[in-house]
Amino acid sequence: MSSNVATRTIRIGSRKSQLALVQTHWVQAELSRHFPDINFEVSTMETQGDKILDVALSKIGDKGLFTQELEDDMLSGDIDFAVHSLKDLPTNLPEGLRLGCVTQREDPADAMVVHEKHKDKQIDTLPEGAVIGTSSLRRLAQLRHHFPHFKFKDIRGNVNTRLRKLDEGEYDAIILAAAGLNRLGMSDRIHQILPPSISLHAVGQGALGIECRSGDDDILSLLKVLEHEPTAQRCYAERAFLRGLEGGCQVPIGVNTTIENDTLTLTGIVASLDGQQLIKDTVTGSPTDAESMGSKLANRLRDQGAQEILDVINAENRA
């Protein structure tokens, strides 16, 4: 690397939330370890999704809800790249931007955290009428499918705010991403990891996606050290599946991916909000065919009626 590159300052964009900063500072530390002669600075900002806390995410519209302000700063040159939770990054990026790398995935599963009075319970032994907190339509639809006897209540705010609301008795249990709790050092709050048979996770959940300008070869070459190929292959399959269904972050689409013996297995679901309809299928293939596998699975679910379910949900969200 030339000396003029090695001595410059590179600016990393991040949301201001505690979890976002933990993730971004990890990226900063890893890059500093690999490139000690470069100064990596973190620039923080609030996104639209951070500011609107009194409206369900599905009602706001999710195109760039947690990313647009960071993307604007990249395009204007104020920052060089941005660190996102990959599940927040739309599958179609603005012109001039690209996904620079995908980092090694944390546990992508959903986790249940319970009020103290239910510490001897699992999700299938919670009492009838238990109040479950989630802001995710994906979790809501799947849990309604399996547990129609629960009551579901929207919950917003950062992880600490959600845990406080649970501890104060507003909910019997809440569902969060295991990855976020692990990264925040709160693994002890995880009461149960929900298996894929109950809840398929969000596209990209548990992985970080680093977004940068398309033609910035300098930055792209730096980010290569953070790329984790098996995670990237799994996430590219998941994102192609979501893109194929023209779904955003706030639709009841769930996935599960594994790579074993050089075989990628991708399972996907589309569910109705009331949980009555749940369409699920699986494809397998080579990890190098990840994107075409995602598209193939999207087409298969569409043929089985997924598009009709999504059309109803999108109409309700626009209403």
N, C-alpha and C positions, 0 to 999 in steps of 0.2 A: 504494500500500500504506500502511496507517495506521501511525503512528509506534510504537504499542505492539507491532505485529507486527515492525516493522523493528529494534527494539532487543532483541528476545528472543533467547535461545540455543536453537538447534535441535540435537537430539542424533541423530547418525547411528550406527546399529548395524553392526558388522562382525565377521566371524570374525577370529581372530588370525593366520592364516597369512600368509606374506609376500605371496603373490599377492592374497589378499583385501584386505590393507592397501594395496597399490599401487593396486588398483581403487577402494577407498573414498576414498583420499586424492586421487585424480583427481576423483572426484565432489565432494568437499569443496572442492577448488581451483576447479572450474568454477562451483559455486554461489556461492562467495565472490567470484569475479570478477563474476558477474551481480548479486549482492546484497551489496555491501561493508559495508552497515550491519548485517548479521545475523551473529551468531557461530555458526559451525557446528562443533560438537564431535564427536569420534569416540569411541564407546564400544565396546570389544572384548570378545569372549567366545569360549569354545570350545564347539563343538557336539558332539553325539554322534558324528558322523562323523569329527571331528577326534581324538576320544579313543580310538576302537576301531581299532587299526592292525594287529591280528593275525588279523582275520577278513575274508574276502572281503565286499565291500559287498553283493553279491547275497544273502548269507546273513543279513545284519542286518535287511533290510527297509528300504525307502528312503523311507518316508513322512516327509518333513521331516527327513531324516537330517542335512542341513547347514543347516537353516533353523529348526527348531522353537524353540530357545532364543531366537533373535532375534525370532521371532513372539510368543512369550510376553511378552517385554519391550515389544514394541509395544502389545500388547493391555492391558498393565498401565500404559502411559504412561511407562515408564522411558526409552524412545527414541521418536523421532518417525518414523523410517523406517529401512529396512535395505537395504544394497547386497549383491546376490547375483550370482554367476555365474548367468545365467538358466538354464543347463542343470541347475543344482541345485535350481531352484524347482519344486515340484510343480505340476501343471496345475490341480489343485483346491486353492484356498487356504482357510484357516480362515475361518469366519464373522467378519465385521468387518474383514477385510483384503482388499486388492486390489493388483494390479500398477499402480503409479503411473506408470511410464514405462519405456521400453526405449531404451538408448543406442545410438549408432552402433556397428556391429559391427566387431570385428577380424576377421582371416582366420578363418573357422569350420572350416577343414580340420584333419584329423589330420596330424601330422608324425612322421617317423621320425628318431630319433637313434641313431647306430651307435657301437659300440666302435671304437676307433682302427684295429684290425686290418682293419676292413671299410670303410674310408673310400673305397675305390675301387668299392664295390658300391652297387647300387640294390636295392629290396626284392625284385625278381624275379630278382636274381643272387646273393642270399645263399645260402650252401651248404645242402644238405639237412641237416636236424637243427638248424639255427640256433635258438637260444633267444631268443624274443621276449617281452618283458615288457609286460603290460598288465593293468589292473584292471577294464577295461570289457568287459562281455559283448557289447556292440555291436561293438567292434573285434575281439574274439576270434572271434565267429561269422563276420564278413565275411572276416577273414584266413584262417581255417580253410577257408572256401569256396574262396578263390583259391590258398592255399598250404598244402595238407594235409601237405606234407613238413616243415613247421617244427614245433618244439616250443614250447609256450606256457606261460608261468609267470606267476603273479599277482605284481603289484608294488604296494606301498602306500607311503605317506609323501608328503611334499611334493616339489616339483619338484627341489630340491637333493638330497634323499635319494635320489630315483630316479636322478638323474644320477650320483651317487657310486656306487651299486650297479652301474650300467652300466660306469662307468670302472674299477671294481675287477674286472670280468670275470665278474660273475654272469649277465650277459645279453650276447647278441650285438647286440641292438638293442632299443630300447623305443619305444613309441608314445605320444605326448603331444599335447595340443591346441596347435596352432601359436599360438593367441591368448595362451595363458599364457606361452609362451617369449618371444613378442614383448613382452608387457607387462613381463616381468621383465628385459628387456634382454639376453636370451639367444638372440636370433635366429641368432647364429653357430653355435649347437649344432644347428640344423635341418639335417639332411642331405638330406632329401627330403620334399616335400609330397605326401601321398598323394592321387591324383586320385579324383574321385567314382566312377569305374569300379571302384576297389579298395575304397574306404572312404567310405561316406556318413557325415556327421558327426552328432553328437548334436543333439537338439532344443534350439534356443537357444544352441548353442555359439558362443563368441566375442562374445556380447552380454551386457551387464549389465542385470539386472532390478531396479528399485528398488520395494520393497514398502512400503506404508504403510496407515494405517487408512482404511477405506472412506469415511467421512464427513468426513475432514479436508481441507476445501477449501483452506485456507491452504497446506498442504504440497503438495497436488496442483497448485496454481497455480505454486508454485516449481519443481516438478519438470518442468513443461512445457518449460522452456528446455533440458532435456537430452534430450528425446524426439527420436528420429530416425525419421521416419515410414516410409521404405522398410524399415529394419531391423525396426521394429515390425510392419509388415504381413507380412513374411516369417516372423517369429517367431510371430505369432498363428496363421498357417497351420500352422506346424510343431507348435505346442502343441495346436491343435485336432485334428490328426492323431493325436498321442500320446494325447490325452484320449479320442478316439473308439475307440482300441484298448484303453483302460483300462490303459495301460502306465505304468510308473514309470521312474525314471532308470536302473534296473539291469535292463533287458531289451534284447535285441538288436533295437532299432528304430533305423533311421538315416534321415536326410533330406538333401535338398539343395534349396535354393531360389534362384531368380534373379528379378529384375524387369528386363525389357527391353522398350522400346517400350510401356510401360504394360500389359505382360502379366506376370502372376505365374506362374511354373512351379514346381511342387512335385513332387518325386520322393521316394518313401518305400520302405523295405524292412523286412521282418520276416524274420529268419533263425533257423534252429535252431542250438543251441549247437555241434553238431558240424559246422556249415557245409554239411551235405548238402542242406538245403532253404533256398532263398532266394526269397522272393516280392517282386517289385518292380513298381511301376507309377508313372505320372506323370499329373498333371492340370494344366490351364492355365486361366487366367481373369483377371478383373480383380483388382488388389490390394485393392480395396474389398470384395471377397467372400472375403477371406483365410480367415476362420474356416469358412465353409461349404465352401470347397475342401478344407480339412483334414479335415472330417467326411466329405466325399465320398470322399476317397482312403482313409480308414480303412475305410469300408464296402466299397470295391472290393477292398482287400486281404483283408478278412475273408471276402468271397465267394470269394476264391481260396485260402482255407485258412489264413490268418494266425492266426485265433483258436485253431485246434487246436495250432499251434506254441507260442503263448503259454501255453496251458493246461498243456502239458507242462512248460515252463520254470518256470512259477509253482509247479507241484506239486513240482518238484525243489528250488526255492529254499526251500519250506516244510519239506521233509523234513529 
